[in-house]
């Protein structure tokens, strides 16, 4: 089955301000410092699949989401949509391309992502007018009504503006706007983090229903590991710009093979009375993402399993069991992993 989206070797860096004057760099013949946000990442999402992208703040999750959504251009690497390369299309041109409708993004803050001058109807109709204008006004209205019905938005809300909506209603408008052009992939950048817990549950149920009924694939970026476990088939764990573990959701949760994943899962809150191992505390500080040492493991200095050779030999992302890969020279044994983090 051809992947809806496949990324190969994606890399994105940003120049660091104040990394030396131009004259100093010329005299030293050193290039300016760079913050490496995403470093040689591979990612594949199959039709109808939900993939969870997790990791601590600053690990590169949102940058990767914007790269695969073609909101920003990679420095290097390939992005394939339905098997066809799209990484050569500049983001400004891609925004007006017919291919744009195949990938839609739902942003973190529904208030900030909605145009305050657009009514609910106009907000949902705007991408349809831009990307599917051939059917005329009646066809656009039909798509708006269909998308609103898919997310449970009443037509009574169509004349309202964002400031007249609740947080949950704004979130539904953002999802309806993305669904109106019938995408193959929804990229969801922490879509519930700005909502109350009760509203979060409603939005998450909506996403599950959309995937089941519309067959749309989803890339779900989140800090909430419990939500990712409930929603996603597969989990990708990032640390300092690299994928350090990926695999089937239940496999990763029950048998985390990378020490960082194990520490991340040990910190998940549980209900009182539920058996829980003590959180695994990581020593040291995270390595800097600015000009990282290409020969050292990114987790070196915090890893409880590290050896001296981890500082001079970068680990590869290796398959440890079918579909389950980890970037570690000394992966956690399955028995130890299961005993420590299984619910």
C-alpha positions, 0 to 999 in steps of 0.5 A: 500500500502506497503511503499517503505521506513519506518523508526521507532524511528530512533536515531543518536548521536555523541560523543562530543570531549573534553567533559571531560577526561576519568579519570574525567568521571570515577570519576564523573561516567558521560557518555560523552556528546553527540550531538543528531542529530536525535531523535526518528524520524518516516518517511514513503515514499509511492511508487511514493510519493514526501516528502519534508524534511525542517528545519533550518541548524543543525536540522538533515535533512542531517543526516536523509537522510544519515540514510535512504540511509544506508550511516551511521548506526543508534544508534537505530530504524528500517528501512524497505525497501518494508516492509523488515528490512534493519537496521541490515545490516552494511553500508559497506555491504549494499553498495554491496547488491542487495538492494542498487539499490532500494535506491539511493542518489543524493548529494548536490554538483554535482562537489564534488560527481563525480569522476574526473577520470571517464568520463560521461559514466563511472560515470553512468555505475559504479553503474550498474557494481557494482549492476547489473552486470549479463547482461554483457557489452551490458546490461550495455551500454543500461542502461547508454544510457537509463539513459542519455536519461531520464535526457536529456544528449546527448551521445556526452557528454559521453567521457567528464570528470567532469571539462569539464561539466557545473553545470547543466550537472554535476547535470544531470550526478548525477541524471542519475547515480542514475537512471541507476539502476532503484531505487524505491526511490531517496534521494535528499540532496539539489540537486540544492543549488550549481546551478544557479537559471536558472539551478535550474529550469531545474533540478527541472522540470527534477525531476518532469518528472522522478517522473511522468514517472518512478514512482520513490519516492523522499525524497527532502531535502531543505531549499527552501520552495517554491521549496518544495511546488511545488515538494512535496505531503507531508512535514516533518518539523524538529527542533533540531533532532525531527519532529515537524510537518508533513502533506500534503503540501498544508495543512501545508502551509495554516494551519501550526499548530506548532509555528516553522513551522508558523515562518518558513513560514512567512519568505518566500520571496514574490514578491513586491506587494504580500500581506505578513504578517510581519515575525514572529521573535522568541525570545531567542536562539535555545537550544543546541543539546548536551545532550538535556533535555528529559523533555523539549520541544525542542522549549521552550525558543523561542516559542511565545506560551510557558507555564511553563509546556512546560519545564517539559512535552515533547510534543508528535507528535499528529494527529490534522487532517487526516494526519496532525500531530504536536508536540506541547501542544498548537498548532496554531488554523487553523483559525489563521494559515490560516489567517497569512500565506496563499498566 
